[in-house]
Every structure is written in structure tokens, then in C-alpha cells.
Amino acid sequence: MHLSYCTNVHAAEDLDGIIEQLDTYALPIRRRLDTDVLGLGLWLAAPAAAGLAESEEDRRRLRRELDARGLEVVTLNGFPYEAFQAPVVKLGVYYPDWTSRERLDYTLRLARILTDLMPDGATYGSVSSLPIAWRTPWDGSRATAAYGHLDELARGLARIEAETGRTVKVGFEPEPGCLIENTTQAAALLSGVDTNRLGVCLDLAHLACAWEEPVAALDRLKQAGVPVVKVQVSAALEADDPVAAADVLHAYVEPRFLHQTRSAGGEATDDLDAALAQKLPGPWRIHYHVPLHAEPAAPLASTVPVLREALRALRANSDCEHYDVETYTWGVLPEEQRPKDAAGLADGIAAELAFARDELSAAVTR
């Protein structure tokens, strides 16, 4: 099992900036955790990925820099294409989608790069990606284009394995508002792909926002023959009584990311401000990744109980090896919860990783 933290929380998008962030964040985090090796779920923006895919020397350089700091990479986050920490992202994160050759080319570049970054003992590498597309617009021609690209993706991954001897799998990440929002849709829409190489990246905050029961969700995927190739260990924001929590919830409204909001009764909006304006009936779960180890401001809660149940089910019934802590929202948290500097962010990520490590260990023994 490999535990890592996802570097899409950092803004660097070129090779020099990525190497600099290793010293600013990753190395201090490893030292805080007092561990010989720290896992990174590396995010490479499309321009950096293109450069690395073209340059064997740059790939060797990045591997040397990782090794020198005791850092390990078995998984890449290939969901955001670029500019993920821009002032405004919102719907832009879903483009280019899988109807576009740009998305296919980017993902295959990531897979090729990963074969040179993976440690020798890794069973496989993984790349997470968006769940095909945002739900609209969608029609037959877009579906034909998307599934044609998925077929090309599987063939491309097979070629990479033949050339390098390394296996890389791609996991599509169900997310509220997308074509694949939940495991029911994942089972239906991915059961016909090459499931030796393609599967699901199960984000535990998204699982909670879909109000899915973890055991049933995993069984649904298993029955459909769709493997979990990667897990994003994350927690969403929860409001049992949104009316009573309205003032606190307003502090989480921000311009960078979408915060899709879902009620237990099935009512939905694509952002938190719309849910507040429409006064959706509660309780709510909100697509807002909150720090795993720290409770949000009262009277809000997090979906850590769902996370715990999911980890127990995964450790008992799945052979997934990749667990990536993905809290990318540190910079947009309410001001009093936001890290004040790089050292504060490193402290927060280290605390999350320690929490996740303990929960994964407990999941084996429960």
C-alpha cells in the first residue's frame, strides 16, 4: 500500500517550480512525519507534462530530485489540465474533457512519465482523471468521441507497458455534476471499457456527497467488473441544519472552485452560494474538501465517518494499493482556518497524512 498527498494544492506548473516545491513543502512534511519515504500524488500541468514526455533527461532529473529527498511517486493526478490554483477555476477544471484528443494525449504523456518516476518495487502506477465530462452538453456524437478516446487510451497504455515493462492504470473519478457522479453511473458507463487498464479513482468526499453507502458502492463496482485503481482520501463538508449554519456556510463561499451541494433527499445545486440562495432542505453534503484531522467550524461537520467506513470496506474487499490525500482547498478555507505561510501548510498536510496513516492502519484491525 502506498500513501501520498496530492500536490495539486501547490501552484507550480513548470519543472523548476515543481522541484522548488519539493523543498518548500514535501521535504519538510517528510521530516515532520519522521519517515524515510514520503509519497507524492504528483500533479503535472499539461505544459510541464509535454516537456517531460519529450525529454528523457528532464524525466531523469525529476527522478533524481525525488530520490535525493526521499520522495516516492506511484500516482499522478491527471484531472486538472492546467491553472488549477488560478483565482477562478470553477467549470474550467472539466476541460478539455474526454471528447477531446488533448485529454487523451495529456493522459498518455502522464502515463509515460510515470513509468520513469515509479520505484522499482511498485506493482503498478496510476493516473486519475475526470469522469469523462461535465454532464452538459452531452449527446451521441460526444459519447462516440469520448469512448473512442478511451479505447485509444487502453491501447496506448498497453504499448507503454510493452515498451517499458511497467503497468499504468487510469482511474476515472466520479464527481457531483459530471457525467459520472456516482458508482451506479461508473458501473454502467465503464463496464464496457478495458478494465485491465481502466477503472475508478474513488474520491471519498465525492462518495459522501453522492450519499452513497461505501459497502454497497464497492459491491456495485465489483459486480460490474470495474476496479478501484486509486483512492483519494478526502472529506466533504456537512451541514445537518443548513438554516442554522447559514452564517458559517457563507464563509465557505469562494470564487475559485465549484462546491456542488447535495441534500439527502436528492436536491442539488452546482455551487454552495446557489444552495444558500435556494434554501435547499437539509441535511447537506458539500463538495468542499476539508482538512481530514480538524473539525470545521461549528455547527458544521465533515464526512470523516464515511471516510472511515469506506477505508474499512476497501481494506477488506479491494486490492487497491494507492491512497492519496487530496485536500486542494487549503488556500480558500475561511480565513481563520487558512495556513498563514508555507510552514503552516506543511504542518497541516503532515497532520492530514498522519491522520490518514492511522485510519488506514485501524481499518485493517477493525
N, C-alpha and C positions, 0 to 999 in steps of 0.2 A: 504494500500500500504506500502511495506517495501523497503527502500533504503539502500543499503550497499556498501561497497567496497570489492573487491576480494583480498584475502591475498596471491594469488599465486605470487604476486610481491615480497614476502619475501622468504627467502631460508630455513627457519626452517622446518625440516621434522620429528622431534620426539616430544613427548608430552611436555617435559621440554622446548624445543626450541620454540614450539608454544605458551606456556604460557609466556615465556620471551618476545616474540614479541608483546604480548598484552600490556605489559608495555612500550616497546620501541616505538611502533607506534600507536596502537589502542586507548589507553587511552589518549595520547597527542592529537590525532586527535579529539576525542570526546570533549576534553576541548577547543580546538581551535574553534570548531563549536558551543560551548556553548549549548550543547544538553544533555538531561538526559540519552538518549539511543542512541547508535551508532550501526548500523547494520554491520555485517561482513558476507561476502560471503566466508566462510572458505574453504581453501584448505588443505586437509589432504593427504599426500603422502601415498602410499599403505602400507608401513610398519607401519606407525602410525595408519592407519585405521584398520589394522589387530589387533593391540594391543588393541585399544579402543573397537572394536567389541567383543573381548574376555573378557574384564574386565569391569564389571558394576561399580566398584569403580573408575576406571580411567574416565569413562564417567561422573560419579557424580562429580569427581574432576574438570574436564574441565567445566562442567556447573556451579559449584560454582565459579570458577575463572572468568568466563564470567559475571555472575550475579554481582559479587563483583565490577566489573569495569564498570557496566552499558552497557554491550555489548550484542547484540541480534543476534542469528543465526537462520534464516529460510531457508537458501540455502547453499549448498555446491558445490564447483567446482570439478567435478569428471572427467574432461578432461585430465589434465596431470596425469600420473600414479605415477611418482616419478622423482626426479632430474630436476625439471623444471627450476631452476636457475643455472644449471651446465654451464660450459664455452661453451659447444656446445650441443644444443638440436636438432635443425633442424627437420628432419623427425622422429626422435626418439619419439616426443611427440604423434605420432599417434599409438604407440604400447605400450602394447598389444591392439588390436582392438576388435571389437565385433565378430570376428570369434573365439576368444579365451575365454575359460572359466575363465581365470584370470580376464578379464574385467568384466564379469558377477559377479564373486564373489566380486570383489572390489566395484562395484556399489551397490550391495545389502548390503555390510558392511556399506557403507556410509549412505544408507537409514536407516538402523537400528540405527546407531549412531545419526543421525539427530532427530529421534523421542525422544531421551533423551535431546537434546540440544534446541529444539524449545520452544519458550514461549507458555504458556497455551492458549493464545488467537489467535494463528496463525491458519488460515484456513487450510493451507497445508504446507508441506515442499517441496523443490525442489532440485534436483541434476542435474547439467548439465553434458553432456558427449559428446564425439567426434561423428561426423556424420557417424557412422558405421565403416568407414575405409578410409585410403588413397585410391585414385582411382585405383591404380595398385599395385599388381596384383589383378584381380577380375574375378571370374568365377562362374559357377553354384554351385560347392561344397562349396566355401567360402560363397556364398549367403545363401545356406541351413544352414550352421553352424551359420551364423550371425542371421538369422531370428529365428532359433531355440532358440538361447540365448535370443532374445527379448521376445519371448513367455515365457521363463522361468523367465525373469525379471518381467514381468507383474504378473505372478503367485506369485513370491516372494514378490512383493510389496503388493499384496492382503493379503498374510499371515502376513506380518508385520503389516498391518492395523488391521487385526483380533486380533493379539496378543497385540497390543499397543493402539488401538483406534486412532492412528494418521495416516493421509494420507500423503504419499510422492509420488511425481510425478517426472519422469525423462524427461529432455528435451535434444534432440539431436541438436547439434549446427552446422548449415550449415557453411562451411568454404571453401574458394578457394582451389582447388586442391584435395578435398576429394570426396568420393562417392556422398555425398550430398553437393553440392556447393551453392545451392540457394533454394528459396522457391518452384520453379517449381519441382525440384527434391525431396524436402521434401514432397510436396503434393503427388507425385507419389509413393515414396518409404515408406512412413509412414502411408498412409491411411488405410492399412490393419492391423495395429497393434492395441493393446488395447488402444484406445485413451482416455479412462477414466484415465489411469495412465501414458501414454507415449505421448509425444508431441515434441514441438520445443523449444529450447533455442535460441532466436533471438538476435544475436550479431549485433549491428547497424553498426559497422565498416565493418563487413563481408557483410552485406546487401548493403552497399555503394560500396564495391569492386566488387560485382556482378552487379553493375549498375542497381539495381532494384529500381522501384518506390515503396515507402513504402505502399501507399494505395492499390495499385494493389497486392503487395506481401501479405499483410494481408488478402485481399479478397480471394486470391488464397488458402491460408491455411484454411480459414473459409469454403470455398466451398468444400474442401476435407475433412472437419471434423477433421483437425489436430490442436489441441490447442497450443497456446503460453503459456508455463508454467513459463517461465523466460525470462527476457530481460537483455542483457549485454549492458550497456550504454557506448558506446565506439565510437571513431572517428578514421578514417584512414587518411593516408597521401595522398594528391592530388597534381599532377603536371599538370597544364594546358599545358605548353610547356616544355616537358622533355629535349629538347636540350638546351634551355636557362637555365634550372635549373640543368643541369648535375653536375656542380661542387658542388652545395649544396646537391644534391641527393647522391653523393659519400660519404658524411659524415654520411649517414644513413645506409650504407652497414656495416654489422657487423656479427660476426661468431655464435651468439647464436641461433637466431630464424630465421625461414623462413619468407620472406617478399614477398609473392606472389603478382605479379603485373599484373593488368588487364587494357587494353585500352578500351575506349568507343566503339571501333569497334570490340571488341571481341578477339584481340590478347592477348596472355597470356604467362607469364613465371612463374616458381616456386620460383624465388628469384629475388631480386632487382638488384644484380650485373649482372644477365643474361639479364634482360631488358635493362640495360645500354649498355651492350656489343652488343646486337642485335638491339639497337636503334628502339625499338617499336614505332610506331606512337602514338602521344598523342591525347587527354589527358590521363593521367594515374591515377588510384587509386591503392594504395599500402597497403598491409596488414601489416601496422605498426601502432600499437595503440599509438596515440599521446595524450598528456595531453589535457583534454577537454577545460580547461579555458584559454589556452595560444596558440596563433598562432605559427605555426612552422616558421623556418627561411624563409624569402622571397627569391625567388618568390613562395615558396610552400604555400599550404593552407591545411586546414583539411576539413573533410566531416561533420562538425558540422551542416551545413544546412540540410543534410539528416537526421541527428540525430533529429533535431527539428521537421521535417516533420513526422518522424516515431513516435516520442512521441505524437504528436497531434493525429495521427491515432490510436495509441494504447489506449490512454486515452479515445477516443471517441468510439472505436469499439472492445475493448478487455477487458476481465475480469482478465487479468494477474495482479498479486499482487506483483511480485518480480522484482526489478530493481537493478542491481548490476553493479557498476562502475568497469570496468576491464581494467586498464592500467598497464600491467605487464612489460612494456618495459622501465621503468624509468632508470634502470641500464645500458641500452645500447643506450640511446639517444646520439646524438652528445655531445661531452664533455662540451661545454659551456651551454648546457641545462640540464645537469645531476645534480641531487642533490649532494651536497658535503658531506653530513653526514645524520644520521638518522633523525635529526631535520628538515633538508631540505626536506627529503622525506615526513615526516609527514605534513609539510606545504603544499607541492604540492598535496598530497592526500586530505587534508582538503579543499583546494581550488577547486579541482575537484568535491568533494561532494557538496560543496556549489553551484557550477555551476549547477550540475545535479538537486539538490533540487529546484533551481529557475526555471530551464527549465521544470521540471515536474509540478510545480505549474502553470507556464504560459500556459502549454499545456491544462490545464483544462479550462482556461478562454478564450483562443483564439477562 
